[in-house]
Amino acid sequence: MLIADSQVHIWAAETPERPWIPQGMKRLQHMQHRLEPIGYEELKDMMDAAGVRRAMICPPTWEGDRNDLGIEASRRYPDRFGVMARIPLQRPEEAKQWILGFKDEPGVKGVRLTFSFENEVNWPKDGTWDWYWPFAEKHDIPTMLLIPDAKPQLTEVLKRHPGLRVTVDHMGIRGGTKDAGVEPYIASTEALAQFPNVNVKLSNLPSFSTEKWPYANLYPYIERLVRAFGARRCFWGTDLSRMIGAYGMHYAEAVAYVQQLPFLNAEEKEWILGRGLCEWLRWPA
């Protein structure tokens, strides 16, 4: 079985030569990721030990809009790592040049946009993101979205641009939401299944439950999304640095989590654990 993780972070230490965003360390701490940087060689070793063949590197927010480490990883191990690049969305002309430049970088598989932090939460509502969608549709750019609070705006975008390829991060749940509090987020994500070009990441799962392994109170919500989207449109992911930071999980436990879900058959597990993600990215096994 090809196992591919839809979301991992790697980053370097903050230095004067490589500054993070203002308050970047506070953001890292608040989000409960491991505080020590994770490089791609360490990540590869963890993947090897857990039987994970591929991982999508999502450059972390605390480093700002930089993709250099992810690109370096994908060049060094082109069959192991891909990159969902960050772009300066609020500066359209600069962002377009970044994206067109990425077209010549085979390791960059698409773009990831985040809309849950104070400086960007209103971008879907104030018009900042409007330029991106026709551009992404024209250039066939797979896009991952951290978008817990702007699904009505995304729905309107999807109606206007049926050629987009979109994946909603973390089941569409706002960070910090726990247990039954995830219900409205699951419902609004479930509604997006009507669009055949939308997928969902089953990722960052332990953070949404106050229970211990196997977080059985999340089973009904995961099953709802799998039944709504179909297993081919549901992508397993770990957000690994948070899993080992806040929850002390081993990578192999995150793989085993999907394997033990009682409502999935063997074929569904294969699609969710990696086949679906790689087909969406047109990244041949």
N, C-alpha and C positions, 0 to 999 in steps of 0.2 A: 504494500500500500504506500502510495506517495503521500507523505505527511508534510504539509506546508502551513506555516504559521502566518496569519494575515496581519499581525502587528507586533513588532518588537522595536525597541529604541536602543541606539548606541550613541555615545557622546564622549567628549573629551573634557578634561578638567578646565575650569575657568582660569584664564591667565590674562595679563594685559595684552598679549598678542592675539588671544582668542577670547574676547569678552562675550559674556552671555547678555541677555536682555536685562534691563534694570529689574531688580528683585527676582532674578532667575533662580537663585538658590532657595529663596522662600517658596517659590512655586514648586520646585522639586520636592521640598520637604512637605508642603501642603498636600501634594498629590501622592505622597507616601511611596515614591519610587526608591530603589536602592540609592543611597547617597554617593557611593563610589561609582565613578564612571565605568561603563561597560564598553569594551572595544570589540571589534568584530572577530578577533581571534578567540577571545574568551567565549563570545557567543557561539561561534562555530563548535568549540569543544563541548559546550552545553548541549547544542543540537545533536552532535554525534552521540553523546551519552544517552540522549532521550529518544533517538531514532527519528529525529526531525530532519527531513531532507532539505527543505527550503524555508526561507523566512523573508517577509516583506519588511524592510527597514523603513520606519516612519520617523524621520528626524524629529527630535523632541522640541517642544515649544520653548523650553528655557534657554536653548541655544540660539533662538531667533530663526530667521529664514536662511539656514545654511544646510547644504546637502553634501558637503565634501567628504565626510567620513563614510556615508552610505555609498557614494559613488566609488570611493576607494575600495570598499568591501566588495562591491559588485564586479569591479574590474579584477580584483584578486581571485574571487570565487564566483564566476559568472553563472554557474548552475546552482549556487546555494543562496545567493542574495539578490533581491531586487529592491528598488527604492521607490517609495511614493513621495515625491519631492514636495517640499514647501516652496511657496511662491509669495512675493509681496503683493497680495491681492489688492491692497488699497492703492497700488501704483500700477495701473493697467498696462501702460506701454512698457515699463520695465518688466513686468510679469510676463507679458507676451514674448519678449525677447528671451527670457529665461526658458520658457516652455519650448519655443522653437529651437533653442540650443540643446535642450534635453532630447529632442528627436534624434540627434546623432549619438546619443549615449544609450547603448542597448540595455544597460542595467536599470535605467529609469523607466519604470513600467507605467507610471501615471502620476497624479497629483493628489495630495491630501490637504483638505481645507478644514480648519477648526473654527468653531463659532460658539465657544462656551466661556471664553475669557473676557475680562472687562473691556479690553480694547477692541474686541471684534464681535461681541455678542449682537450688536445692532446691524452688522453689515448685510445680513439678508433682508433687513427691513428698510434700510435707508438708501438702497440702491447701489451700495459699494460692490456687491457681487454681480450686478446685472450684466456687465460686459463679459464675464467669464463663460457663461453658458453657451451662447452661440459660438464662441471661440472653441470651447471644448467639443461641442458637437461637430463643428467643421473639421477639426483636427483629430477627432476620435480619441479623446483623452480619457482613460479610465480615472474616475475621481472617487476618493474616499472622503466621507464627511463626518466630522464630529458635530452633530447638529441636533441636540436634544430639544431645543426650544423654538425651532423655526421650521417645523415640518409643514405648516400651512403654506409658507412661502415656497418651500421646495416642491410641494404639490403643484403649484401654479407653474413653476419652472418646467416640471416634467410634462405637463400638458402642452406647453409650447415647444418643447424640444424632445421629441420621442426618440431621437437618435443618440441620446446621452447614454453613457455607461456609468452607473452610480452605485456605490456601496455605502450603507449607513453603519457607522462605527458603534460598537458596544451596545448593540440591540436598540440604539436610539435613546438610551437612558442617561439622564444627567448624573454626573459624578457625585458621589455622596449619598445617592438615593438607596434606601435599603428595604428589603422584604416587600410587604404589600404596597409600599410607596412606589414601586416600579410599574404598577398596573396602568396608570394613564399613559406612561411612556411606551409601554408595550402595545397598548391599543392604537396609539398614533403611528407607531412603526408598522404594525400589522396592516393598517389602512394603505400603506404604500405598496403592498404586495400587488395591488391592482395594476401597477406599472411593470410590464415584463422586463424592463431594462434596469430595475432596482434590485439590489441584493442587500443582505444584512450580515454583519459580523457578530458571531456568538463569541464575544471576547470580553476580557476583564470581569469574568463572572464572579469570582469570590467577593469582589468589592460590593456586590449588590445584595449580599446576604449577611445576617448576623449569626447564622447557624454555622456549625462546623461541617467539614467534609462529610458527605458529598453535596452539601447545600441543596438538599432535596426540596426546599420550599421554592427553588427556582425552576424545578422541573416543568410545572404547568406553563410557565411563561416561555421557556425554551421550546417546548412542544408546540405551543400556539404559533410561534414564528416559523418553525419547520413546516407545519401543516399549511400555513398561509403562503409562504414563499416556495415551498418545496426544497428538498435537501440540496439540490444543485445550486440554489441561490443563497445558501447559508454557509458562511465561511468561519471555521474555527480560528481563534486567535487567543494569545495569552496576555499581551501587554506585560511581557515577562519581567521587566525591571520592577514593576509594581507587585507582581506575584511573589517574587523572591524578597522584595523589600518589606512590604506590609504584612504578608501572610506566610512567609517562610516556606513557600511551596517549592518543590523540585519540578524541573521541566517535565520529567516523565509523568508526574502526577497530573499535569494539565492535559497531556495526551490521553492518559487513562480515563480522565473525566468523561470525555466523549465516548470512549469505548464502553463505559459501564452504564450509559444512559439507557434505561429500560424500554423506552418507547421507539428506539431506532433499530432498524434492521442493518445487516452488514453492508448492503449497497449504500444506504443513506450515510452510514459512518464514513465510507470511502469518499463520498462527495464532500461531506462537511470537513473532513480532516485534511483536504488538500486538493482533490481533483477539481472541485468546483472553482476554487480560487485560481488555479493555474489555467483553466480553460477561459475564465473571464479575462485574464490578463493576456491570453494567447501566448502563454509561456509553455512550450511543449515539454512533456515529461521526458 
